[in-house]
Amino acid sequence: MNGPLTNDEIEAIKARCEQATAGPWKSFIEKRDKISGPDFIQTEGEDIYLTGATLADQEFIAHARQDIPRLIAEIERLRTVNR
């Protein structure tokens, strides 16, 4: 996957974001957040519990729900500016 993103690729990424459970998502880690119970990602729907993920993986997944739409918006803004 080299080279610039095509418009079709950006639209596919946007569609996956729109189909995912609404955000924001927040990562809760037992030791860090002083909660009892398993680590999880809180969403606007069902909470997400991961198995086999590192804490960094969980943070990445939780933040991706907010980060990816912002990154897409920035790509689209820059493409408009650079026309």
Residue, then its C-alpha position, 0 to 999 in steps of 0.5 A: m500500500n504505497g502512494p497516495l490514498t485514492n478517493d475510493e480508499i478514503e471513501a471506504i475508510k469513511a464508510r467503515c468509520e460510519q458503520a462502527t459504533a458511535g463515539p467517542w470511545k474511551s479506554f479504561i485500564e484497571k491499574r491506570d484508572k483505578i477500576s476493578g474488573p477487566d480492561f475495556i473500551q467504553t463506547e456509545g453502545e456495548d463495551i468492548y473487551l479485548t483478549g490478547a491485546t496489549l494495553a497499547d493496542q487497546e489505547f490505539i483501538a479506542h483512540a482510532r474511533q476519534d482519530i480516523p475521522r479527524l485525519i480523513a477531514e484533514i486529508e480532505r481539507l488539504r486536498t481542497v487547499n492544494r487544488 
